C-alpha cells in the first residue's frame, strides 16, 4: 500500500535514496520542482502533504525512470512520485524561461531546483486562469496561500503588487476569482 499523502521528510528520504542509486549508476539528473513539493519546501502548504513531486524538467532516460520506480516501491510512494507531467502543460511550458529557482544543494547527483514564491505565484495564477471556470480546488487554495505569504490580501493589493499588477489584463479568470473573494 502506498503512502497517499507524503510530507517533506518522506520526499527528502526518497531523494536521498534516488541520489544513492544515481551515484552507483554514475548518472546526474535535474529536478525543477513545482507544485506541491515546492509549496512544502517554501512552507506554503498548511496541510504539509502532497501526492508527488512535479518537475518542469523535459524528460528522464528510461534508466532514471526505472530508478524512480525502484524508490517508489522501497519508500511506498506513488509509482510516479517524481514526474514531469506538468512540463507539457501550456500554463507551465509557455513560461519556463521566466521561472526563477532556488537551488537545494543537498544531493550530489540531483540538481534540485525549487520554484521560488513568485514563480509559484505565476504558475498558480496561470493554473487558475487556464483551468477555466472550474480549476482544481488545490490550485485555488495554493494560489491564496501564496498571495498571503507575499502580503497580498485584497484586490487593491493585487493591483499594486509587482508580481500581480498585470493579473487583470493577462489572467482575468484569476483576477475575477480574487475579486469575488474580496479579502483573504
HELIX and SHEET records of a PDB file:
HELIX    1   1 UNK A    8  UNK A   25  1                                  18    
HELIX    2   2 UNK A   36  UNK A   41  1                                   6    
HELIX    3   3 UNK A   62  UNK A   75  1                                  14    
HELIX    4   4 UNK A   85  UNK A   88  5                                   4    
HELIX    5   5 UNK A   90  UNK A   93  1                                   4    
HELIX    6   6 UNK A   96  UNK A   98  5                                   3    
HELIX    7   7 UNK A  117  UNK A  130  1                                  14    
HELIX    8   8 UNK A  132  UNK A  134  5                                   3    
HELIX    9   9 UNK A  137  UNK A  149  1                                  13    
HELIX   10  10 UNK A  155  UNK A  160  1                                   6    
HELIX   11  11 UNK A  167  UNK A  170  1                                   4    
HELIX   12  12 UNK A  172  UNK A  181  1                                  10    
SHEET    1   A 5 UNK A  82  UNK A  83  0                                        
SHEET    2   A 5 UNK A  53  UNK A  55  1                                        
SHEET    3   A 5 UNK A  29  UNK A  34 -1                                        
SHEET    4   A 5 UNK A 110  UNK A 115  1                                        
SHEET    5   A 5 UNK A 101  UNK A 104 -1                                        
END                                                                             
